[in-house]
Amino acid sequence: MNRLTSRRVNGIKTGYWSPAKKEDLVQRLGEYEDTGMEPDDVREIIGVPVWFMPEEQLPPKGERVICLTQTKKGFFNHVIGYWDGERWVSGMNSNVIRWTWLPQAPGGI
């Protein structure tokens, strides 16, 4: 893909910037919007996992998922866990800050 934007990494502002003309940006955005797809739809098609915040969405009770956890000391870990309806069960004494679905086994196994 030929990007029109780049991440801003100057330490002053965050987000994106572009040297492209406004007309070029508007035309490309229009083409994207004509697909009817949301960014999460595109990520799903190309296999990029969508990470959920537990405060916004929880997996079905008892379904195993990948959890991103953070310890009290600030360390991050990826573990397999599940929501038991009241709390996260992940085998770690840490806070689940994001979760995503487990990938499908290859070949439908």
C-alpha positions in Angstrom: 0.0 0.0 0.0 1.2 3.5 -0.8 0.7 5.4 2.4 -0.2 9.1 2.4 0.5 9.5 6.1 3.3 8.8 8.6 3.3 8.6 12.4 4.3 11.8 14.1 7.3 11.0 16.4 8.7 14.4 17.3 7.8 14.2 21.0 5.6 17.4 20.8 2.5 16.2 19.0 1.1 12.7 18.5 -0.9 11.2 15.7 -0.2 11.4 12.0 1.1 13.9 9.5 1.3 14.0 5.7 3.1 16.0 3.1 0.3 15.2 0.6 -2.1 17.8 -0.7 -5.5 18.0 1.0 -7.2 17.0 -2.3 -5.1 13.8 -2.5 -6.0 12.9 1.1 -9.7 13.5 0.6 -9.8 11.4 -2.6 -8.0 8.5 -1.0 -10.2 8.7 2.1 -13.3 8.7 -0.1 -12.0 5.5 -1.9 -11.5 3.8 1.5 -15.0 4.9 2.7 -16.5 3.5 -0.5 -15.4 0.0 0.6 -17.8 0.2 3.5 -15.2 -1.4 5.7 -14.1 -0.3 9.2 -10.5 -0.5 10.3 -11.3 -3.6 12.4 -12.8 -5.3 9.4 -9.5 -4.8 7.5 -7.4 -6.0 10.4 -9.5 -9.2 10.6 -9.1 -9.9 6.8 -5.3 -9.6 7.0 -5.1 -11.4 10.2 -4.2 -8.7 12.6 -5.8 -9.4 16.0 -8.2 -6.8 17.4 -7.5 -6.2 21.1 -10.4 -5.4 23.4 -10.4 -3.4 26.6 -12.1 -5.4 29.4 -14.0 -2.2 30.5 -15.6 -2.1 27.0 -16.2 -5.7 26.1 -15.7 -9.1 27.7 -15.4 -12.5 26.1 -18.2 -15.1 26.7 -17.9 -16.6 30.1 -15.4 -19.4 30.2 -14.0 -18.9 26.7 -10.2 -19.0 26.6 -8.6 -15.9 25.1 -5.2 -14.3 24.9 -4.7 -11.8 27.7 -2.3 -8.9 27.9 -1.5 -8.5 31.6 0.4 -5.9 33.6 2.0 -6.6 37.0 2.0 -4.2 39.9 5.7 -3.5 39.0 4.6 -2.6 35.4 5.8 -5.7 33.5 3.6 -6.9 30.6 2.9 -10.6 29.8 0.8 -12.5 27.3 -1.1 -15.4 28.8 -4.0 -17.6 28.0 -6.9 -16.9 30.3 -10.7 -16.6 30.6 -13.4 -14.5 32.2 -15.3 -16.6 34.7 -18.2 -14.1 35.0 -16.8 -12.2 38.0 -13.0 -12.1 37.5 -10.2 -13.0 35.1 -8.5 -16.3 35.5 -5.1 -16.2 33.9 -2.7 -18.1 36.1 -0.9 -14.8 36.8 -1.3 -12.4 39.7 -1.7 -9.4 37.4 -4.2 -7.1 35.9 -5.7 -8.0 32.4 -5.6 -4.8 30.4 -6.4 -6.1 27.0 -7.7 -9.4 25.5 -8.1 -10.9 22.0 -9.5 -14.1 20.5 -7.3 -17.2 20.2 -6.4 -17.8 16.5 -8.1 -20.7 14.7 -6.1 -23.9 14.3 -4.7 -24.4 10.8 -6.8 -26.6 8.5 -9.8 -26.6 10.8 -8.1 -28.9 13.4 
